[in-house]
Amino acid sequence: MPSIKKTLGVLVAGLAAVSSALPGVPKLSKNQMKMYEHAKRQNAAASALGLNDVDILQFALTLEWLEATFYQQGFAKFPATDFQALGLDQRQIDDLLNIGQTEQQHVGLLQSAIAQAGVQPVQPCTYNFGFTDAAGMVATAAVLENVGVSAYLGAAALVADGSILTTAGSILTVEARHQTFVRAATKAVAVPQAFDTPLSPKQVFSLAAPFIESCPEGSNLILTAFPTLAMAEGQDAQAVAVAGQRVKLQSDSAAGATHCAFTTGGVPGGTAFSVFDQATGECEVPQGLAGVTYVSLASEGPLSGVLTDEISVAGPMVMIIS
């Protein structure tokens, strides 16, 4: 994954330099000061991760390469008749093909934006998606599209440049359409919840990392994945659960966990926590959750509902809650 060049922005310093070099510059209005303070917070959050705007674009390009390659390999491996056997009609198959084409267009747009910033865009990696039939491909597509939405939504708070934020937003809305189409085509609830879920870059990378075998030199992200988390043996491998159900999880790093963290849209703070039983590996799915949920193990269960990278122990994994 990309070894991203650290070209940290100097917006705050630049504003200070301009104000000192030009006497009599008017003071910023109240609204301008709000925008300025917002930009500073965004810069601080991104800097804490060692990322700037171009780094975030590189991260987005890494994900788009993964998605574009996923559809390219899937359509090369499975004929249209395999998708028809799943109950998809020709229009739906054409729409699925079009999703792959739009992912490739996203790659081209991000490459151009990064190159215009004077930085070499990252190259695609070698992937192993693990699908053995068309049904497996479509199921994986549903997960990837959901992760794509969460990735762009989470990155929005880190971007300082308005034009870059607009570019990312134009991709986010299309990724959301992809997500809804795949769900509807597979007879799942098209809109399972009122809010989508933002994820941090490290959470997103942890979800993408299992599909990545190797990357070209110079294309390794500065991010590292959290330890993996999965349903324990004997549990539903598809990770489908209902609120109030006790689920059993497994991870090589579970020893440091005290809570299960259920991250989803519309929850105060973003995450609902429940106590993790070290002896059994179990925790209870909190009440009031529904739809696509990202489950992690955490070393704390803060009342604020905020799951940070610092207290994340393993995961996330995708769980469907009904």
C-alpha positions as CSV (number, residue, x, y, z in Angstrom):
1,M,0.0,0.0,0.0
2,P,1.2,3.5,-0.8
3,S,4.2,5.0,1.0
4,I,2.6,8.4,1.0
5,K,4.8,11.5,0.7
6,K,4.3,13.7,3.7
7,T,3.7,17.2,2.4
8,L,1.9,18.6,5.4
9,G,-0.2,21.7,4.6
10,V,0.7,25.1,6.0
11,L,-2.6,26.8,5.8
12,V,-2.4,28.4,9.3
13,A,1.2,29.5,8.8
14,G,0.3,30.9,5.4
15,L,-2.6,33.0,6.7
16,A,-0.3,34.3,9.4
17,A,2.4,35.3,6.9
18,V,-0.2,37.0,4.7
19,S,-1.6,39.0,7.5
20,S,1.9,40.2,8.7
21,A,3.1,41.0,5.2
22,L,0.1,43.1,4.1
23,P,-0.7,46.1,6.4
24,G,-4.2,47.1,6.8
25,V,-5.7,43.7,5.8
26,P,-9.4,43.6,7.0
27,K,-10.2,41.4,9.9
28,L,-12.0,38.2,9.3
29,S,-15.7,38.3,9.7
30,K,-17.5,36.1,12.3
31,N,-18.4,33.6,9.6
32,Q,-14.9,33.6,8.2
33,M,-13.5,33.0,11.6
34,K,-15.8,30.0,12.0
35,M,-14.5,28.6,8.7
36,Y,-10.9,29.3,9.8
37,E,-11.4,27.5,13.1
38,H,-13.0,24.5,11.3
39,A,-10.1,24.3,8.9
40,K,-7.7,24.3,11.9
41,R,-9.6,21.4,13.5
42,Q,-9.5,19.5,10.3
43,N,-5.8,20.1,9.9
44,A,-5.2,19.0,13.5
45,A,-7.2,15.8,13.1
46,A,-5.4,14.9,9.9
47,S,-2.0,15.8,11.3
48,A,-2.5,13.6,14.3
49,L,-2.8,10.7,11.8
50,G,0.3,11.9,9.8
51,L,-1.9,12.7,6.8
52,N,-2.5,15.8,4.7
53,D,-5.1,16.3,1.9
54,V,-2.9,14.6,-0.8
55,D,-2.4,11.7,1.5
56,I,-6.1,11.3,1.9
57,L,-6.5,11.4,-1.9
58,Q,-3.9,8.7,-2.1
59,F,-5.8,6.6,0.5
60,A,-9.0,7.1,-1.5
61,L,-7.2,6.0,-4.7
62,T,-6.0,2.9,-2.9
63,L,-9.6,1.9,-2.1
64,E,-10.8,2.8,-5.6
65,W,-8.1,0.6,-7.2
66,L,-9.3,-2.2,-4.9
67,E,-12.9,-1.8,-5.9
68,A,-12.2,-1.3,-9.7
69,T,-10.0,-4.5,-9.7
70,F,-12.6,-6.4,-7.8
71,Y,-15.3,-5.8,-10.4
72,Q,-12.8,-6.4,-13.3
73,Q,-11.7,-9.8,-11.9
74,G,-15.2,-10.8,-11.0
75,F,-16.7,-10.1,-14.4
76,A,-13.8,-11.8,-16.1
77,K,-14.3,-14.9,-14.0
78,F,-18.1,-15.2,-14.0
79,P,-20.3,-15.1,-17.1
80,A,-23.7,-13.2,-17.2
81,T,-25.5,-16.6,-16.9
82,D,-24.1,-17.0,-13.4
83,F,-25.6,-13.7,-12.3
84,Q,-28.9,-14.6,-14.0
85,A,-29.0,-17.8,-12.0
86,L,-29.0,-15.6,-8.9
87,G,-32.2,-14.0,-10.1
88,L,-30.7,-10.8,-11.6
89,D,-32.3,-9.6,-14.8
90,Q,-30.3,-8.2,-17.7
91,R,-30.8,-4.6,-16.6
92,Q,-29.5,-5.4,-13.2
93,I,-26.5,-7.2,-14.7
94,D,-25.8,-4.2,-16.9
95,D,-26.1,-1.9,-13.8
96,L,-23.6,-4.1,-12.0
97,L,-21.2,-3.9,-14.9
98,N,-21.6,-0.1,-14.9
99,I,-20.6,0.0,-11.2
100,G,-17.3,-1.5,-12.1
101,Q,-16.9,1.1,-14.9
102,T,-17.6,4.0,-12.5
103,E,-15.1,2.7,-10.0
104,Q,-12.5,2.8,-12.8
105,Q,-13.6,6.4,-13.6
106,H,-13.1,7.3,-9.9
107,V,-9.5,5.9,-10.2
108,G,-8.9,8.3,-13.2
109,L,-10.3,11.3,-11.4
110,L,-8.2,10.7,-8.3
111,Q,-5.0,10.0,-10.3
112,S,-5.5,13.4,-12.1
113,A,-6.1,15.3,-8.8
114,I,-3.0,13.8,-7.2
115,A,-0.8,14.4,-10.2
116,Q,-1.9,18.0,-10.4
117,A,-0.6,18.4,-6.8
118,G,2.8,17.3,-8.1
119,V,2.7,13.9,-6.4
120,Q,3.0,10.4,-8.1
121,P,-0.3,8.6,-7.7
122,V,-0.2,5.2,-6.1
123,Q,-0.4,2.0,-8.2
124,P,-2.8,-0.9,-7.8
125,C,-1.8,-3.8,-5.5
126,T,-2.2,-7.5,-6.0
127,Y,-5.5,-8.7,-4.5
128,N,-7.2,-11.9,-3.5
129,F,-10.9,-11.5,-3.1
130,G,-11.6,-15.1,-2.3
131,F,-14.8,-15.4,-4.3
132,T,-15.5,-18.8,-5.9
133,D,-18.9,-18.1,-7.5
134,A,-21.0,-15.2,-8.6
135,A,-23.0,-15.3,-5.3
136,G,-19.8,-14.8,-3.3
137,M,-18.8,-11.9,-5.6
138,V,-22.1,-10.1,-5.1
139,A,-22.0,-10.6,-1.4
140,T,-18.5,-9.2,-1.2
141,A,-19.6,-6.3,-3.4
142,A,-22.2,-5.3,-0.8
143,V,-19.5,-5.2,1.9
144,L,-17.0,-3.2,-0.2
145,E,-19.6,-0.6,-1.3
146,N,-20.6,-0.1,2.3
147,V,-17.0,0.3,3.4
148,G,-16.5,2.8,0.5
149,V,-19.3,5.0,1.8
150,S,-17.9,4.8,5.3
151,A,-14.4,5.6,4.1
152,Y,-15.4,8.8,2.3
153,L,-17.7,9.9,5.1
154,G,-15.0,9.5,7.7
155,A,-12.4,11.3,5.6
156,A,-14.6,14.3,5.2
157,A,-13.7,15.6,8.6
158,L,-10.0,15.4,7.8
159,V,-9.9,17.3,4.5
160,A,-9.0,21.0,4.7
161,D,-9.2,22.1,1.1
162,G,-12.8,22.8,-0.1
163,S,-12.2,21.7,-3.7
164,I,-10.8,18.3,-2.6
165,L,-13.7,17.9,-0.2
166,T,-16.1,18.5,-3.2
167,T,-14.3,16.0,-5.3
168,A,-14.5,13.4,-2.5
169,G,-18.2,14.2,-2.0
170,S,-19.0,13.7,-5.7
171,I,-17.6,10.2,-5.3
172,L,-19.3,9.5,-2.0
173,T,-22.8,10.1,-3.4
174,V,-22.1,7.6,-6.2
175,E,-20.7,5.0,-3.8
176,A,-23.9,5.3,-1.9
177,R,-25.9,4.6,-5.0
178,H,-23.8,1.6,-5.7
179,Q,-24.5,0.4,-2.1
180,T,-28.2,0.8,-2.5
181,F,-28.4,-0.9,-5.9
182,V,-26.4,-4.0,-4.7
183,R,-28.7,-4.3,-1.6
184,A,-31.9,-4.0,-3.7
185,A,-30.7,-6.4,-6.4
186,T,-29.9,-9.0,-3.8
187,K,-33.4,-8.6,-2.2
188,A,-31.9,-7.0,1.0
189,V,-33.4,-3.9,2.5
190,A,-32.3,-1.1,0.3
191,V,-32.1,1.5,3.0
192,P,-31.5,-0.4,6.3
193,Q,-30.9,2.7,8.5
194,A,-31.3,6.4,8.5
195,F,-27.6,7.3,8.8
196,D,-24.4,6.0,7.3
197,T,-21.4,5.3,9.4
198,P,-18.1,7.2,9.2
199,L,-14.9,5.2,9.8
200,S,-11.4,6.3,10.5
201,P,-8.7,5.6,7.8
202,K,-7.2,2.9,10.0
203,Q,-10.5,1.2,10.5
204,V,-11.1,1.3,6.7
205,F,-7.6,0.0,6.0
206,S,-8.2,-2.9,8.5
207,L,-11.3,-3.9,6.5
208,A,-9.5,-3.7,3.2
209,A,-6.2,-5.3,4.2
210,P,-7.4,-9.0,4.1
211,F,-8.0,-8.6,0.3
212,I,-4.4,-7.2,-0.3
213,E,-1.6,-9.7,-1.0
214,S,1.2,-7.3,-2.0
215,C,1.8,-3.8,-3.4
216,P,4.4,-2.3,-5.8
217,E,7.4,-0.6,-4.2
218,G,6.4,2.8,-3.1
219,S,2.8,1.9,-2.7
220,N,2.6,1.1,0.9
221,L,0.3,3.1,3.2
222,I,1.7,4.6,6.4
223,L,-1.3,3.0,8.1
224,T,-1.2,-0.4,9.8
225,A,-4.2,-2.6,10.2
226,F,-5.8,-3.6,13.5
227,P,-5.7,-7.3,14.4
228,T,-8.4,-9.2,12.7
229,L,-11.8,-10.0,14.4
230,A,-14.2,-12.7,13.3
231,M,-17.2,-14.7,14.5
232,A,-16.0,-17.6,16.6
233,E,-16.3,-21.2,15.3
234,G,-19.8,-22.4,15.4
235,Q,-21.3,-18.9,15.0
236,D,-23.0,-17.6,11.8
237,A,-20.0,-16.9,9.5
238,Q,-22.1,-14.3,7.7
239,A,-22.2,-12.3,11.0
240,V,-26.0,-11.8,11.0
241,A,-27.4,-11.1,14.4
242,V,-30.4,-9.5,16.2
243,A,-30.4,-6.9,18.9
244,G,-30.2,-8.5,22.4
245,Q,-28.5,-11.7,21.0
246,R,-25.2,-12.8,22.5
247,V,-22.5,-13.3,19.9
248,K,-19.1,-15.1,20.3
249,L,-16.1,-13.4,18.7
250,Q,-12.5,-14.5,18.2
251,S,-9.3,-12.6,17.8
252,D,-5.6,-13.3,18.6
253,S,-5.6,-9.9,20.4
254,A,-8.8,-10.4,22.5
255,A,-6.8,-10.5,25.8
256,G,-6.7,-6.7,25.9
257,A,-10.4,-6.2,25.3
258,T,-13.0,-5.3,27.9
259,H,-15.8,-4.2,25.6
260,C,-17.4,-4.9,22.2
261,A,-17.9,-1.8,20.2
262,F,-20.8,-1.6,17.7
263,T,-20.2,1.3,15.4
264,T,-23.1,2.4,13.3
265,G,-25.0,5.6,12.1
266,G,-27.4,7.4,14.3
267,V,-25.9,6.3,17.6
268,P,-24.8,9.1,20.0
269,G,-21.0,9.3,19.7
270,G,-21.1,6.8,16.9
271,T,-20.7,3.6,18.9
272,A,-22.7,1.5,21.3
273,F,-20.6,-0.6,23.8
274,S,-21.3,-3.8,25.6
275,V,-19.2,-5.7,28.1
276,F,-16.9,-8.4,26.5
277,D,-16.6,-11.6,28.5
278,Q,-13.0,-12.7,28.3
279,A,-13.8,-16.2,29.5
280,T,-16.4,-17.0,26.8
281,G,-15.5,-14.4,24.1
282,E,-19.1,-13.3,24.2
283,C,-20.9,-10.0,24.3
284,E,-24.5,-8.8,23.8
285,V,-25.6,-6.9,20.7
286,P,-27.0,-3.7,22.1
287,Q,-30.7,-2.8,21.7
288,G,-31.7,-0.2,19.2
289,L,-29.2,-1.2,16.5
290,A,-30.2,-2.2,12.9
291,G,-28.5,-2.5,9.6
292,V,-24.8,-2.6,8.7
293,T,-22.7,-2.3,11.8
294,Y,-19.0,-2.4,12.3
295,V,-17.9,-4.5,15.4
296,S,-14.6,-4.0,17.1
297,L,-13.0,-5.0,20.4
298,A,-12.0,-2.2,22.7
299,S,-10.0,-1.7,25.9
300,E,-12.7,0.7,27.2
301,G,-16.4,1.4,26.9
302,P,-16.6,5.2,27.2
303,L,-20.1,6.7,28.0
304,S,-19.4,9.3,25.3
305,G,-19.9,6.5,22.7
306,V,-16.7,7.5,20.9
307,L,-14.5,4.7,19.7
308,T,-11.0,6.0,19.0
309,D,-8.0,4.2,17.4
310,E,-6.3,4.4,20.7
311,I,-8.7,2.2,22.5
312,S,-9.4,-0.2,19.6
313,V,-8.0,-3.7,20.1
314,A,-9.2,-5.7,17.1
315,G,-11.5,-5.3,14.1
316,P,-13.6,-4.0,12.8
317,M,-15.7,-6.7,11.2
318,V,-19.0,-6.2,9.4
319,M,-22.2,-7.4,11.1
320,I,-25.7,-7.2,9.8
321,I,-28.2,-6.5,12.7
322,S,-31.9,-7.0,12.3
